[in-house]
């Protein structure tokens, strides 16, 4: 797909989905630098579009992909995240990224309400007509991040409860249960 996507984008640089798809293909092929470059090009094209086409929620996938890659590499994402939220304030995955960055910085007060809102979403009835979300966002991903913040704030009982909640849907429930047990031990130690 990579040569075909490059050929297509040489003719139509404003197809933002194709920029995302090229980046994803490159990432899957092990070329993270190429993926980052493709997503950055797509974002640059996004900036040039008229306002109305830019606001389509599907265009947020370019930002999300580049944000995840940069954050995973330990790079600063503040400016790009702020720009993405300016265009897509309702995007729940971007809101989760704000929470993740906040927890990384020890700013649990910013992360907590975002994560609580995400955990309160009923996936059986929730529907976003413009974008599909991974339901993990509304379960173990948010529960684990909220638990980590609670643990770091020495709210060990709350952390244990949240880690156990995360274990219910996590692909790695054993790790969540071990963290819950550690939080319970810390909570018991605080009471003695």
PyMOL commands that place a pseudoatom at each C-alpha (Angstrom):
pseudoatom trace, name=CA, resn=UNK, resi=1, chain=A, elem=C, hetatm=0, pos=[0.000, 0.000, 0.000]
pseudoatom trace, name=CA, resn=UNK, resi=2, chain=A, elem=C, hetatm=0, pos=[2.868, 2.411, 0.668]
pseudoatom trace, name=CA, resn=UNK, resi=3, chain=A, elem=C, hetatm=0, pos=[3.823, 3.037, -2.989]
pseudoatom trace, name=CA, resn=UNK, resi=4, chain=A, elem=C, hetatm=0, pos=[0.155, 3.352, -3.981]
pseudoatom trace, name=CA, resn=UNK, resi=5, chain=A, elem=C, hetatm=0, pos=[-0.537, 5.834, -1.180]
pseudoatom trace, name=CA, resn=UNK, resi=6, chain=A, elem=C, hetatm=0, pos=[2.527, 7.899, -2.085]
pseudoatom trace, name=CA, resn=UNK, resi=7, chain=A, elem=C, hetatm=0, pos=[1.458, 7.947, -5.723]
pseudoatom trace, name=CA, resn=UNK, resi=8, chain=A, elem=C, hetatm=0, pos=[-2.079, 8.992, -4.786]
pseudoatom trace, name=CA, resn=UNK, resi=9, chain=A, elem=C, hetatm=0, pos=[-0.874, 11.734, -2.410]
pseudoatom trace, name=CA, resn=UNK, resi=10, chain=A, elem=C, hetatm=0, pos=[1.383, 13.154, -5.105]
pseudoatom trace, name=CA, resn=UNK, resi=11, chain=A, elem=C, hetatm=0, pos=[-1.852, 13.881, -7.011]
pseudoatom trace, name=CA, resn=UNK, resi=12, chain=A, elem=C, hetatm=0, pos=[-4.144, 14.794, -4.082]
pseudoatom trace, name=CA, resn=UNK, resi=13, chain=A, elem=C, hetatm=0, pos=[-2.302, 16.194, -1.082]
pseudoatom trace, name=CA, resn=UNK, resi=14, chain=A, elem=C, hetatm=0, pos=[-5.525, 17.201, 0.670]
pseudoatom trace, name=CA, resn=UNK, resi=15, chain=A, elem=C, hetatm=0, pos=[-6.753, 13.650, 1.269]
pseudoatom trace, name=CA, resn=UNK, resi=16, chain=A, elem=C, hetatm=0, pos=[-6.054, 13.647, 4.992]
pseudoatom trace, name=CA, resn=UNK, resi=17, chain=A, elem=C, hetatm=0, pos=[-7.178, 10.073, 5.512]
pseudoatom trace, name=CA, resn=UNK, resi=18, chain=A, elem=C, hetatm=0, pos=[-4.548, 8.913, 3.026]
pseudoatom trace, name=CA, resn=UNK, resi=19, chain=A, elem=C, hetatm=0, pos=[-1.851, 10.797, 4.970]
pseudoatom trace, name=CA, resn=UNK, resi=20, chain=A, elem=C, hetatm=0, pos=[-2.965, 8.955, 8.110]
pseudoatom trace, name=CA, resn=UNK, resi=21, chain=A, elem=C, hetatm=0, pos=[-3.102, 5.638, 6.241]
pseudoatom trace, name=CA, resn=UNK, resi=22, chain=A, elem=C, hetatm=0, pos=[0.387, 6.139, 4.801]
pseudoatom trace, name=CA, resn=UNK, resi=23, chain=A, elem=C, hetatm=0, pos=[1.726, 6.903, 8.264]
pseudoatom trace, name=CA, resn=UNK, resi=24, chain=A, elem=C, hetatm=0, pos=[0.027, 3.854, 9.719]
pseudoatom trace, name=CA, resn=UNK, resi=25, chain=A, elem=C, hetatm=0, pos=[1.427, 1.607, 6.975]
pseudoatom trace, name=CA, resn=UNK, resi=26, chain=A, elem=C, hetatm=0, pos=[4.907, 2.996, 7.562]
pseudoatom trace, name=CA, resn=UNK, resi=27, chain=A, elem=C, hetatm=0, pos=[4.565, 2.518, 11.325]
pseudoatom trace, name=CA, resn=UNK, resi=28, chain=A, elem=C, hetatm=0, pos=[3.476, -1.082, 10.846]
pseudoatom trace, name=CA, resn=UNK, resi=29, chain=A, elem=C, hetatm=0, pos=[6.471, -1.590, 8.529]
pseudoatom trace, name=CA, resn=UNK, resi=30, chain=A, elem=C, hetatm=0, pos=[8.773, -0.397, 11.326]
pseudoatom trace, name=CA, resn=UNK, resi=31, chain=A, elem=C, hetatm=0, pos=[9.461, 3.072, 9.922]
pseudoatom trace, name=CA, resn=UNK, resi=32, chain=A, elem=C, hetatm=0, pos=[8.351, 5.306, 12.797]
pseudoatom trace, name=CA, resn=UNK, resi=33, chain=A, elem=C, hetatm=0, pos=[10.242, 8.315, 11.434]
pseudoatom trace, name=CA, resn=UNK, resi=34, chain=A, elem=C, hetatm=0, pos=[8.496, 7.921, 8.091]
pseudoatom trace, name=CA, resn=UNK, resi=35, chain=A, elem=C, hetatm=0, pos=[5.157, 7.555, 9.887]
pseudoatom trace, name=CA, resn=UNK, resi=36, chain=A, elem=C, hetatm=0, pos=[5.770, 10.730, 11.886]
pseudoatom trace, name=CA, resn=UNK, resi=37, chain=A, elem=C, hetatm=0, pos=[6.694, 12.556, 8.701]
pseudoatom trace, name=CA, resn=UNK, resi=38, chain=A, elem=C, hetatm=0, pos=[3.525, 11.399, 6.906]
pseudoatom trace, name=CA, resn=UNK, resi=39, chain=A, elem=C, hetatm=0, pos=[1.296, 12.413, 9.817]
pseudoatom trace, name=CA, resn=UNK, resi=40, chain=A, elem=C, hetatm=0, pos=[3.066, 15.781, 10.102]
pseudoatom trace, name=CA, resn=UNK, resi=41, chain=A, elem=C, hetatm=0, pos=[2.508, 16.364, 6.363]
pseudoatom trace, name=CA, resn=UNK, resi=42, chain=A, elem=C, hetatm=0, pos=[-1.164, 15.512, 6.791]
pseudoatom trace, name=CA, resn=UNK, resi=43, chain=A, elem=C, hetatm=0, pos=[-1.459, 17.939, 9.692]
pseudoatom trace, name=CA, resn=UNK, resi=44, chain=A, elem=C, hetatm=0, pos=[0.264, 20.627, 7.609]
pseudoatom trace, name=CA, resn=UNK, resi=45, chain=A, elem=C, hetatm=0, pos=[-2.334, 20.070, 4.861]
pseudoatom trace, name=CA, resn=UNK, resi=46, chain=A, elem=C, hetatm=0, pos=[-5.079, 20.184, 7.489]
pseudoatom trace, name=CA, resn=UNK, resi=47, chain=A, elem=C, hetatm=0, pos=[-3.910, 23.623, 8.557]
pseudoatom trace, name=CA, resn=UNK, resi=48, chain=A, elem=C, hetatm=0, pos=[-4.338, 24.893, 4.986]
pseudoatom trace, name=CA, resn=UNK, resi=49, chain=A, elem=C, hetatm=0, pos=[-7.946, 23.771, 4.537]
pseudoatom trace, name=CA, resn=UNK, resi=50, chain=A, elem=C, hetatm=0, pos=[-10.944, 26.052, 4.993]
pseudoatom trace, name=CA, resn=UNK, resi=51, chain=A, elem=C, hetatm=0, pos=[-12.396, 25.942, 8.501]
pseudoatom trace, name=CA, resn=UNK, resi=52, chain=A, elem=C, hetatm=0, pos=[-15.422, 23.751, 7.794]
pseudoatom trace, name=CA, resn=UNK, resi=53, chain=A, elem=C, hetatm=0, pos=[-13.570, 20.788, 6.212]
pseudoatom trace, name=CA, resn=UNK, resi=54, chain=A, elem=C, hetatm=0, pos=[-10.988, 20.950, 8.997]
pseudoatom trace, name=CA, resn=UNK, resi=55, chain=A, elem=C, hetatm=0, pos=[-13.557, 20.358, 11.717]
pseudoatom trace, name=CA, resn=UNK, resi=56, chain=A, elem=C, hetatm=0, pos=[-14.566, 16.876, 10.565]
pseudoatom trace, name=CA, resn=UNK, resi=57, chain=A, elem=C, hetatm=0, pos=[-13.864, 14.632, 13.542]
pseudoatom trace, name=CA, resn=UNK, resi=58, chain=A, elem=C, hetatm=0, pos=[-12.223, 12.038, 11.283]
pseudoatom trace, name=CA, resn=UNK, resi=59, chain=A, elem=C, hetatm=0, pos=[-9.342, 14.433, 10.662]
pseudoatom trace, name=CA, resn=UNK, resi=60, chain=A, elem=C, hetatm=0, pos=[-8.369, 14.107, 14.319]
pseudoatom trace, name=CA, resn=UNK, resi=61, chain=A, elem=C, hetatm=0, pos=[-6.800, 10.706, 13.637]
pseudoatom trace, name=CA, resn=UNK, resi=62, chain=A, elem=C, hetatm=0, pos=[-3.748, 12.432, 12.173]
pseudoatom trace, name=CA, resn=UNK, resi=63, chain=A, elem=C, hetatm=0, pos=[-3.211, 14.315, 15.413]
pseudoatom trace, name=CA, resn=UNK, resi=64, chain=A, elem=C, hetatm=0, pos=[-3.887, 11.274, 17.572]
pseudoatom trace, name=CA, resn=UNK, resi=65, chain=A, elem=C, hetatm=0, pos=[-1.422, 9.121, 15.682]
pseudoatom trace, name=CA, resn=UNK, resi=66, chain=A, elem=C, hetatm=0, pos=[1.379, 11.686, 15.859]
pseudoatom trace, name=CA, resn=UNK, resi=67, chain=A, elem=C, hetatm=0, pos=[0.623, 12.516, 19.499]
pseudoatom trace, name=CA, resn=UNK, resi=68, chain=A, elem=C, hetatm=0, pos=[0.795, 8.849, 20.540]
pseudoatom trace, name=CA, resn=UNK, resi=69, chain=A, elem=C, hetatm=0, pos=[4.067, 8.351, 18.700]
pseudoatom trace, name=CA, resn=UNK, resi=70, chain=A, elem=C, hetatm=0, pos=[5.691, 11.502, 20.078]
pseudoatom trace, name=CA, resn=UNK, resi=71, chain=A, elem=C, hetatm=0, pos=[4.453, 10.853, 23.613]
pseudoatom trace, name=CA, resn=UNK, resi=72, chain=A, elem=C, hetatm=0, pos=[5.723, 7.277, 23.425]
pseudoatom trace, name=CA, resn=UNK, resi=73, chain=A, elem=C, hetatm=0, pos=[9.121, 8.624, 22.422]
pseudoatom trace, name=CA, resn=UNK, resi=74, chain=A, elem=C, hetatm=0, pos=[9.151, 10.986, 25.400]
pseudoatom trace, name=CA, resn=UNK, resi=75, chain=A, elem=C, hetatm=0, pos=[8.830, 14.098, 23.229]
pseudoatom trace, name=CA, resn=UNK, resi=76, chain=A, elem=C, hetatm=0, pos=[6.860, 17.187, 24.211]
pseudoatom trace, name=CA, resn=UNK, resi=77, chain=A, elem=C, hetatm=0, pos=[3.305, 17.122, 22.884]
pseudoatom trace, name=CA, resn=UNK, resi=78, chain=A, elem=C, hetatm=0, pos=[1.801, 20.204, 24.531]
pseudoatom trace, name=CA, resn=UNK, resi=79, chain=A, elem=C, hetatm=0, pos=[1.578, 22.447, 21.476]
pseudoatom trace, name=CA, resn=UNK, resi=80, chain=A, elem=C, hetatm=0, pos=[0.295, 19.748, 19.148]
pseudoatom trace, name=CA, resn=UNK, resi=81, chain=A, elem=C, hetatm=0, pos=[-2.235, 18.571, 21.732]
pseudoatom trace, name=CA, resn=UNK, resi=82, chain=A, elem=C, hetatm=0, pos=[-3.479, 22.126, 22.263]
pseudoatom trace, name=CA, resn=UNK, resi=83, chain=A, elem=C, hetatm=0, pos=[-3.862, 22.582, 18.511]
pseudoatom trace, name=CA, resn=UNK, resi=84, chain=A, elem=C, hetatm=0, pos=[-5.729, 19.294, 18.176]
pseudoatom trace, name=CA, resn=UNK, resi=85, chain=A, elem=C, hetatm=0, pos=[-8.104, 20.226, 20.991]
pseudoatom trace, name=CA, resn=UNK, resi=86, chain=A, elem=C, hetatm=0, pos=[-8.713, 23.611, 19.392]
pseudoatom trace, name=CA, resn=UNK, resi=87, chain=A, elem=C, hetatm=0, pos=[-10.044, 21.841, 16.290]
pseudoatom trace, name=CA, resn=UNK, resi=88, chain=A, elem=C, hetatm=0, pos=[-11.592, 18.805, 17.974]
pseudoatom trace, name=CA, resn=UNK, resi=89, chain=A, elem=C, hetatm=0, pos=[-12.649, 19.744, 21.524]
pseudoatom trace, name=CA, resn=UNK, resi=90, chain=A, elem=C, hetatm=0, pos=[-15.216, 16.921, 21.702]
pseudoatom trace, name=CA, resn=UNK, resi=91, chain=A, elem=C, hetatm=0, pos=[-12.720, 14.204, 20.790]
pseudoatom trace, name=CA, resn=UNK, resi=92, chain=A, elem=C, hetatm=0, pos=[-12.606, 11.887, 23.797]
pseudoatom trace, name=CA, resn=UNK, resi=93, chain=A, elem=C, hetatm=0, pos=[-9.306, 10.261, 22.823]
pseudoatom trace, name=CA, resn=UNK, resi=94, chain=A, elem=C, hetatm=0, pos=[-7.658, 13.689, 22.792]
pseudoatom trace, name=CA, resn=UNK, resi=95, chain=A, elem=C, hetatm=0, pos=[-9.172, 14.419, 26.184]
pseudoatom trace, name=CA, resn=UNK, resi=96, chain=A, elem=C, hetatm=0, pos=[-7.730, 11.139, 27.442]
pseudoatom trace, name=CA, resn=UNK, resi=97, chain=A, elem=C, hetatm=0, pos=[-4.324, 12.237, 26.111]
pseudoatom trace, name=CA, resn=UNK, resi=98, chain=A, elem=C, hetatm=0, pos=[-4.635, 15.415, 28.202]
pseudoatom trace, name=CA, resn=UNK, resi=99, chain=A, elem=C, hetatm=0, pos=[-5.234, 13.197, 31.229]
pseudoatom trace, name=CA, resn=UNK, resi=100, chain=A, elem=C, hetatm=0, pos=[-2.285, 10.959, 30.374]
pseudoatom trace, name=CA, resn=UNK, resi=101, chain=A, elem=C, hetatm=0, pos=[0.093, 13.895, 29.976]
pseudoatom trace, name=CA, resn=UNK, resi=102, chain=A, elem=C, hetatm=0, pos=[-1.245, 15.395, 33.207]
pseudoatom trace, name=CA, resn=UNK, resi=103, chain=A, elem=C, hetatm=0, pos=[-0.688, 12.165, 35.166]
pseudoatom trace, name=CA, resn=UNK, resi=104, chain=A, elem=C, hetatm=0, pos=[2.828, 11.919, 33.737]
pseudoatom trace, name=CA, resn=UNK, resi=105, chain=A, elem=C, hetatm=0, pos=[3.507, 15.372, 35.172]
pseudoatom trace, name=CA, resn=UNK, resi=106, chain=A, elem=C, hetatm=0, pos=[1.916, 14.606, 38.535]
pseudoatom trace, name=CA, resn=UNK, resi=107, chain=A, elem=C, hetatm=0, pos=[-1.043, 16.890, 37.814]
pseudoatom trace, name=CA, resn=UNK, resi=108, chain=A, elem=C, hetatm=0, pos=[-3.727, 14.505, 39.006]
pseudoatom trace, name=CA, resn=UNK, resi=109, chain=A, elem=C, hetatm=0, pos=[-6.205, 17.310, 39.657]
pseudoatom trace, name=CA, resn=UNK, resi=110, chain=A, elem=C, hetatm=0, pos=[-6.431, 18.009, 35.909]
pseudoatom trace, name=CA, resn=UNK, resi=111, chain=A, elem=C, hetatm=0, pos=[-6.578, 14.333, 34.943]
pseudoatom trace, name=CA, resn=UNK, resi=112, chain=A, elem=C, hetatm=0, pos=[-9.128, 13.153, 37.480]
pseudoatom trace, name=CA, resn=UNK, resi=113, chain=A, elem=C, hetatm=0, pos=[-12.337, 14.802, 36.164]
pseudoatom trace, name=CA, resn=UNK, resi=114, chain=A, elem=C, hetatm=0, pos=[-11.500, 13.829, 32.586]
pseudoatom trace, name=CA, resn=UNK, resi=115, chain=A, elem=C, hetatm=0, pos=[-10.946, 10.202, 33.509]
pseudoatom trace, name=CA, resn=UNK, resi=116, chain=A, elem=C, hetatm=0, pos=[-14.039, 10.073, 35.718]
pseudoatom trace, name=CA, resn=UNK, resi=117, chain=A, elem=C, hetatm=0, pos=[-16.143, 11.390, 32.803]
pseudoatom trace, name=CA, resn=UNK, resi=118, chain=A, elem=C, hetatm=0, pos=[-14.702, 8.757, 30.489]
pseudoatom trace, name=CA, resn=UNK, resi=119, chain=A, elem=C, hetatm=0, pos=[-15.350, 5.971, 32.980]
pseudoatom trace, name=CA, resn=UNK, resi=120, chain=A, elem=C, hetatm=0, pos=[-18.956, 7.120, 33.376]
pseudoatom trace, name=CA, resn=UNK, resi=121, chain=A, elem=C, hetatm=0, pos=[-19.718, 6.588, 29.681]
pseudoatom trace, name=CA, resn=UNK, resi=122, chain=A, elem=C, hetatm=0, pos=[-22.010, 3.652, 29.046]
pseudoatom trace, name=CA, resn=UNK, resi=123, chain=A, elem=C, hetatm=0, pos=[-20.517, 1.908, 26.030]
pseudoatom trace, name=CA, resn=UNK, resi=124, chain=A, elem=C, hetatm=0, pos=[-23.789, 0.062, 25.389]
pseudoatom trace, name=CA, resn=UNK, resi=125, chain=A, elem=C, hetatm=0, pos=[-25.576, 3.332, 24.591]
pseudoatom trace, name=CA, resn=UNK, resi=126, chain=A, elem=C, hetatm=0, pos=[-22.770, 5.716, 23.622]
pseudoatom trace, name=CA, resn=UNK, resi=127, chain=A, elem=C, hetatm=0, pos=[-22.588, 6.668, 19.958]
pseudoatom trace, name=CA, resn=UNK, resi=128, chain=A, elem=C, hetatm=0, pos=[-20.356, 9.170, 18.178]
pseudoatom trace, name=CA, resn=UNK, resi=129, chain=A, elem=C, hetatm=0, pos=[-21.516, 9.464, 14.559]
pseudoatom trace, name=CA, resn=UNK, resi=130, chain=A, elem=C, hetatm=0, pos=[-18.196, 10.802, 13.219]
pseudoatom trace, name=CA, resn=UNK, resi=131, chain=A, elem=C, hetatm=0, pos=[-15.613, 8.661, 14.962]
pseudoatom trace, name=CA, resn=UNK, resi=132, chain=A, elem=C, hetatm=0, pos=[-15.306, 5.168, 16.414]
pseudoatom trace, name=CA, resn=UNK, resi=133, chain=A, elem=C, hetatm=0, pos=[-13.569, 4.861, 19.769]
pseudoatom trace, name=CA, resn=UNK, resi=134, chain=A, elem=C, hetatm=0, pos=[-11.827, 1.889, 21.268]
pseudoatom trace, name=CA, resn=UNK, resi=135, chain=A, elem=C, hetatm=0, pos=[-14.065, 0.959, 24.208]
pseudoatom trace, name=CA, resn=UNK, resi=136, chain=A, elem=C, hetatm=0, pos=[-10.921, 0.410, 26.300]
pseudoatom trace, name=CA, resn=UNK, resi=137, chain=A, elem=C, hetatm=0, pos=[-10.881, 4.199, 26.603]
pseudoatom trace, name=CA, resn=UNK, resi=138, chain=A, elem=C, hetatm=0, pos=[-14.047, 3.971, 28.704]
pseudoatom trace, name=CA, resn=UNK, resi=139, chain=A, elem=C, hetatm=0, pos=[-12.851, 1.088, 30.831]
pseudoatom trace, name=CA, resn=UNK, resi=140, chain=A, elem=C, hetatm=0, pos=[-9.404, -0.169, 31.771]
pseudoatom trace, name=CA, resn=UNK, resi=141, chain=A, elem=C, hetatm=0, pos=[-7.338, 2.591, 30.116]
pseudoatom trace, name=CA, resn=UNK, resi=142, chain=A, elem=C, hetatm=0, pos=[-9.053, 5.324, 32.115]
pseudoatom trace, name=CA, resn=UNK, resi=143, chain=A, elem=C, hetatm=0, pos=[-9.394, 3.214, 35.272]
pseudoatom trace, name=CA, resn=UNK, resi=144, chain=A, elem=C, hetatm=0, pos=[-5.677, 2.365, 35.300]
pseudoatom trace, name=CA, resn=UNK, resi=145, chain=A, elem=C, hetatm=0, pos=[-4.640, 5.967, 34.729]
pseudoatom trace, name=CA, resn=UNK, resi=146, chain=A, elem=C, hetatm=0, pos=[-7.007, 7.172, 37.445]
pseudoatom trace, name=CA, resn=UNK, resi=147, chain=A, elem=C, hetatm=0, pos=[-5.696, 4.449, 39.768]
pseudoatom trace, name=CA, resn=UNK, resi=148, chain=A, elem=C, hetatm=0, pos=[-2.100, 5.508, 39.128]
pseudoatom trace, name=CA, resn=UNK, resi=149, chain=A, elem=C, hetatm=0, pos=[-2.938, 9.098, 40.056]
pseudoatom trace, name=CA, resn=UNK, resi=150, chain=A, elem=C, hetatm=0, pos=[-4.714, 7.940, 43.218]
pseudoatom trace, name=CA, resn=UNK, resi=151, chain=A, elem=C, hetatm=0, pos=[-1.758, 5.734, 44.159]
pseudoatom trace, name=CA, resn=UNK, resi=152, chain=A, elem=C, hetatm=0, pos=[0.720, 8.567, 43.670]
pseudoatom trace, name=CA, resn=UNK, resi=153, chain=A, elem=C, hetatm=0, pos=[-1.504, 10.819, 45.811]
pseudoatom trace, name=CA, resn=UNK, resi=154, chain=A, elem=C, hetatm=0, pos=[-1.468, 8.147, 48.559]
pseudoatom trace, name=CA, resn=UNK, resi=155, chain=A, elem=C, hetatm=0, pos=[-5.189, 7.427, 48.120]
pseudoatom trace, name=CA, resn=UNK, resi=156, chain=A, elem=C, hetatm=0, pos=[-4.415, 3.721, 48.269]
pseudoatom trace, name=CA, resn=UNK, resi=157, chain=A, elem=C, hetatm=0, pos=[-7.935, 2.390, 48.915]
pseudoatom trace, name=CA, resn=UNK, resi=158, chain=A, elem=C, hetatm=0, pos=[-9.250, 4.266, 45.888]
pseudoatom trace, name=CA, resn=UNK, resi=159, chain=A, elem=C, hetatm=0, pos=[-6.289, 3.080, 43.808]
pseudoatom trace, name=CA, resn=UNK, resi=160, chain=A, elem=C, hetatm=0, pos=[-6.968, -0.550, 44.767]
pseudoatom trace, name=CA, resn=UNK, resi=161, chain=A, elem=C, hetatm=0, pos=[-10.644, -0.256, 43.821]
pseudoatom trace, name=CA, resn=UNK, resi=162, chain=A, elem=C, hetatm=0, pos=[-9.771, 1.307, 40.466]
pseudoatom trace, name=CA, resn=UNK, resi=163, chain=A, elem=C, hetatm=0, pos=[-7.085, -1.268, 39.660]
pseudoatom trace, name=CA, resn=UNK, resi=164, chain=A, elem=C, hetatm=0, pos=[-9.592, -4.045, 40.378]
pseudoatom trace, name=CA, resn=UNK, resi=165, chain=A, elem=C, hetatm=0, pos=[-12.095, -2.308, 38.121]
pseudoatom trace, name=CA, resn=UNK, resi=166, chain=A, elem=C, hetatm=0, pos=[-9.447, -2.108, 35.390]
pseudoatom trace, name=CA, resn=UNK, resi=167, chain=A, elem=C, hetatm=0, pos=[-8.706, -5.820, 35.793]
pseudoatom trace, name=CA, resn=UNK, resi=168, chain=A, elem=C, hetatm=0, pos=[-12.281, -6.624, 34.725]
pseudoatom trace, name=CA, resn=UNK, resi=169, chain=A, elem=C, hetatm=0, pos=[-11.610, -5.474, 31.141]
pseudoatom trace, name=CA, resn=UNK, resi=170, chain=A, elem=C, hetatm=0, pos=[-7.822, -5.285, 30.845]
pseudoatom trace, name=CA, resn=UNK, resi=171, chain=A, elem=C, hetatm=0, pos=[-6.032, -7.595, 28.407]
pseudoatom trace, name=CA, resn=UNK, resi=172, chain=A, elem=C, hetatm=0, pos=[-3.519, -8.032, 31.261]
pseudoatom trace, name=CA, resn=UNK, resi=173, chain=A, elem=C, hetatm=0, pos=[-5.717, -8.441, 34.358]
pseudoatom trace, name=CA, resn=UNK, resi=174, chain=A, elem=C, hetatm=0, pos=[-2.946, -10.050, 36.393]
pseudoatom trace, name=CA, resn=UNK, resi=175, chain=A, elem=C, hetatm=0, pos=[-0.883, -6.859, 36.370]
pseudoatom trace, name=CA, resn=UNK, resi=176, chain=A, elem=C, hetatm=0, pos=[-3.894, -4.833, 37.530]
pseudoatom trace, name=CA, resn=UNK, resi=177, chain=A, elem=C, hetatm=0, pos=[-4.597, -7.308, 40.335]
pseudoatom trace, name=CA, resn=UNK, resi=178, chain=A, elem=C, hetatm=0, pos=[-0.964, -7.152, 41.519]
pseudoatom trace, name=CA, resn=UNK, resi=179, chain=A, elem=C, hetatm=0, pos=[-1.168, -3.342, 41.555]
pseudoatom trace, name=CA, resn=UNK, resi=180, chain=A, elem=C, hetatm=0, pos=[-4.491, -3.509, 43.421]
pseudoatom trace, name=CA, resn=UNK, resi=181, chain=A, elem=C, hetatm=0, pos=[-2.949, -5.819, 46.022]
pseudoatom trace, name=CA, resn=UNK, resi=182, chain=A, elem=C, hetatm=0, pos=[0.024, -3.485, 46.461]
pseudoatom trace, name=CA, resn=UNK, resi=183, chain=A, elem=C, hetatm=0, pos=[-2.344, -0.549, 46.949]
pseudoatom trace, name=CA, resn=UNK, resi=184, chain=A, elem=C, hetatm=0, pos=[-4.338, -2.582, 49.501]
pseudoatom trace, name=CA, resn=UNK, resi=185, chain=A, elem=C, hetatm=0, pos=[-1.144, -3.403, 51.402]
pseudoatom trace, name=CA, resn=UNK, resi=186, chain=A, elem=C, hetatm=0, pos=[-0.162, 0.269, 51.401]
pseudoatom trace, name=CA, resn=UNK, resi=187, chain=A, elem=C, hetatm=0, pos=[-3.664, 1.218, 52.607]
pseudoatom trace, name=CA, resn=UNK, resi=188, chain=A, elem=C, hetatm=0, pos=[-3.441, -1.343, 55.417]
pseudoatom trace, name=CA, resn=UNK, resi=189, chain=A, elem=C, hetatm=0, pos=[0.017, -0.070, 56.354]
pseudoatom trace, name=CA, resn=UNK, resi=190, chain=A, elem=C, hetatm=0, pos=[-1.328, 3.483, 56.632]
pseudoatom trace, name=CA, resn=UNK, resi=191, chain=A, elem=C, hetatm=0, pos=[-4.043, 2.299, 59.028]
pseudoatom trace, name=CA, resn=UNK, resi=192, chain=A, elem=C, hetatm=0, pos=[-1.681, 0.560, 61.444]
for i in range(1, 192): cmd.bond("trace and resi %d" % i, "trace and resi %d" % (i + 1))
show_as sticks, trace
zoom trace
